């Protein structure tokens, strides 16, 4: 399957994760499976504002300019989170069910979980990657502004806590979420974030070509700067060599650790498919086999896939197309 998968499509090779409308339609379908009265207008507005944010047409914000944490990654994460929510609701009983409003809240948080990478008008940074170490708090602040406009003002403070499950800025035990359903929602969003990016067809090439420059901009890679962060990676190949260890750690510490294996809801979601398998896990294993072979051979010449960031120009094109259709 992985050899036939297109670069800008999800793990099933059916949903174009570079297209906000395609992802919105699938997310709406998934949530409506268990909650037919889901507020589609809220989702439509949220996805439209997401597109404007990345295009640079949302008032107060510059265009998105991070190639690894681009629009496609956030849309990929949102789709994975919606699938996990659907799998959860399929088997939940009584008070365990998230309900329509909490399900939509999860989609909104996933959609804007990396909004903190987008520079605000007047920010001093030359690139959004400079906010790598603070982007989750910035995303929480963005949600605090956006959610009231979507009719979710009562949940804005909670969302600002939940989104921290996706980051490393705050200790997981320090995240203040009391209701177990909200904690489960946070675990799903954070798991979707990790699974979506590591299952990306061009994950390894994106680490080399896109993630390393973002780390450089944040002082986390390359040459050390007096008074700055201690770089974690000397060069792109140091980053690639560390990929298997990083993946093993996030599975042990987070996916199967703190988050309690909540990704199992993806298997429940996909249980009705022909294979009955979780394609996220299959694609991740494919990426780990690829990097393992490269490390064993002592070179990375086999990493020949060609990723393209879905940036501001792509999102402006989506907006232009929507305007033409509405005319």
N, C-alpha and C positions, 0 to 999 in steps of 0.2 A: 504493500500500500504506500509506504513512504516514498518509493521511487516514482510513483505516479502522482503524488501530491503536488499541488501547485504552491508556489512560495507565499502567496497572499491568501491562502485558504486555511481553514481550521483543520484540526486533526482528522476530521471525517472527509475532508476534501469536498465539502458541499456548501459551506458558508464562506463568502468572501469577507474576511476580517479586515480588509482595507476599506470597506464600504459601511459607514455608520447605518445606513438605511437597511442593508441586508442583515446586519447584526440586530438592529432594533426589531425587525420583523420576527426573527427567530426567538429573541428574548421574550417578546410579547406572546408568541405562541406557547413557549415553555411555561411562563407564569400562568397564562390563561388555562392551561391544562387542568390545574387544580383550583384556580381562582378565576372563574369566567368573568367576574365583574372587575378585573384589574383595570386601573385607571390608565388607559392607553394614551390619553392626552398628556399626562405627566411624563410618560416615557418619551413621547414624541418631542415634547419641549426640551427634555433633558438631552436627548441625542442631538437635537438641533443646536443647542447651546454648546455641547461638547465639540461639535464640528466648528462652530464659530470660535471657540476658545483656541483650538489648534490652528485655525486659519488666520488668526490675528484680527478678527473682526468683532470679538466680544469686548465691549467698552472696558477700558482699564487694563487690558492685557496685550502683551506683544505676541507675535506668532510663536508657536512651538518650534524649538530648534534642536531638540535632542534626538539623535537618530536611533539609539537603542530604545529609549523610553519614548517611543513615538505613538501616534494615534493607533496604529495597528496593535501594538502591545496592549493598550488599555481596552480596546474592543475585544481582543482575544481573551483577556482576563475576564471581561464582563460576560462573555458567552460561556466561559467555563464556570463562572460563579452561578449563572442562571441554570446551567445544567445540574450543578450540584444541589441547588435549591430545589429543582424539580425532583431529583432523586430522593432528597430528604422528605419532601411533602408526599411522595408516593407511598412511603411506609410509615409516616408519622401518625400518631393517634392522639386524640384529645388535646391537652395543653402542650404537647410536644410540637404540634404544627406551628409553623412560622406565621401563617396567615398572609393575606394579600398585601397589606400595608408594609409589614416587615420584609416581605419578599421584594417588593419594589424598592424599599430603602436599601436593601443589599445590592440591588442592581445599580442604584445611584452612587453608592459608595464605591463600588468596583469601577464604575465608569470614570469617576473623578479621583481615583486613588493616587494617581500620579500628576494631578493638576498642579502640584507644587513645583514641578519642573518648568512650568511655563512662566516666563518672567512677567512681572507686573510692569506697567508703564512707569518709568522712573527708576526701576531697579538698576543698581550699578553694575551688575554682572554682565559680561559680554555674551554669555551663553547660559542657558538654563541648567546645564550640568554642574555649574558652580554650586548649585543648591542640593547636590546629592546627599549631603549629610543632614540637611534640614528640610528636605522636600516633603516628608510626611506631615510635619507640623504645618507647613505651608498648605498642603492639601486639606488638612483639617480646617484651616482658616478659610479656604475657598469654599468648602462645604458649609461652613457657618454662614457664608453670604448667599450661596446658591440655594440651599434647601428651603429657606423661607419663601423664596420666589416660586418654588415648586409646590408650596402647600405643605412642606414638611418641616416647618419651623420648630415644632415641638420636639423633633428628633435631631435637631442640628447639633446640640451638645453631645448627645450620644454618638452620633456619626463621627464627630471629632475624636472620640475615644476609639471607636471600632476600627477606624482607618489605621490606627497605630499598630494593629496586628500585622500589617503588611510590611512594616519597616524594622529597622534596627536602632532607631533613635532612642527608644524607651524600652526598658526591661519589660518583658511580656507580663510579668506578675504585677507591674505597676499600672497596667491599663485598667481603668476603673469602669468595668461593665458588670452590673449586678445580675440582671436577668439571664438565666442560662440560655434562653433562646437567642439573645443578643450576642452572647459569647460564641455560640455555635455559628451564628451568622458571620461574626468576625473571623472565625477559624476557616469558614468556607471561602471567604473573599481572599484571605491571605494564602490559602492553599491554591486557589485558582491563579493567583498572581505568580506563584512559583512554578506551578505546573505548566501554565500557558507559555511562559518564556522558555523553559527548558525543553518543551515539546515542539517548539517552533522548528520548521523544516530547516531554517538557516541559522539556528541557535549558535552553532560554533563559529560560523563566519561572522555573525553579528557580534559575538564576543570579541573577536579579533579586530574587526573593522569599525565597530560602533561603540561597544562598551568600553574598550580601553581608552579611546579619546575622552569619553565622559569621565572616567576615573582620573585621567590626566588633568582635566579642567577642575576637578575637585581636590587635586593634590594627593590622590590616592594611588597614583601610578606614575611611572617615569622618574625623572630626576627629583631628588629631595630639594625642598626650598627652605632656607633658614627661617625658623619660626613657624613653619607650616606643618601639615600632617605628615606622618611617617608613611611613605609609599608602601603599598602592599605588593605591588608588582613592578618589576624592573622594566619589562617590555611586554609586547603582545604575546610572545611565546611563553613567558612566565605565567601569564594569565591563562593561556590554553593548557599548559601543563598542570595547573591547579584545578582544572574543571572537574575531573573525577572526584577529587577530595571534597570540593565544595558541594557537589551534588550529594555525596554520601552524607555530609554533615547536615544539609538541610532536610534530608529524609529522616535521619536519626533524631535530630534536635527539634524539628518543627513538624513536618508532614506526618510522620509516624510517632512523633514525640509529643510536644506540647499541644498540637492540634488534634491529637488522639485518633489519627487515621481517618479524619472526617472526609477525606477524598474518596472513601468507599461509596459515597453517594453518587459518584460518577459511574461506578460499576452498576449501581442500581438504575441509573438513568439509561445506560447503554444495554441493559439486560435484555431489552426487546429487539436488539439488532441481530443481524444474521450471525455474526461471530460471537456476540455476547461478551466481547472483550472491551477493556477500557483502552481506547486508542491513545490517550495521553500517555499512559504508561508504556505502550508499545513504541511510541515516537521517542520518548525519553531514552528508552533502552537502545534504540537505533542510534541516537546521538552519542550515547556513552560508548557504544561499540566503535563508532567512527573515530572518536577522539582517542580511544584506547589503542586502536590500530596505528594512528598517527604517532602517538607517544612511543609505542613499541618500535616503530620504524625510525624514530629520531628526527622526523621532519613533518611538516604540516602541508605538504604540496597536494595532498589529496582533498583538502578542504576547498573545493572548487565551485561551490554554489554561490550564486550572485544575489545577495540581498539588496533590497531597495527600501530606504526609509520612506514611510508614509507621513510626509511632513505638511507644512503649511500650504504649499502649492496644490497638493492633492486635495486637501480639505476645501480650499477656495474653489477648486474645480467642481467638487460635490455641491457646494452652495450655488454656484452658477447654474449647474444642471437643474437643481431643484427650482430655481427662480424661472428658468426657461419652461419647465414643465407646468409651473403654476400660471404662467402668463397666458 
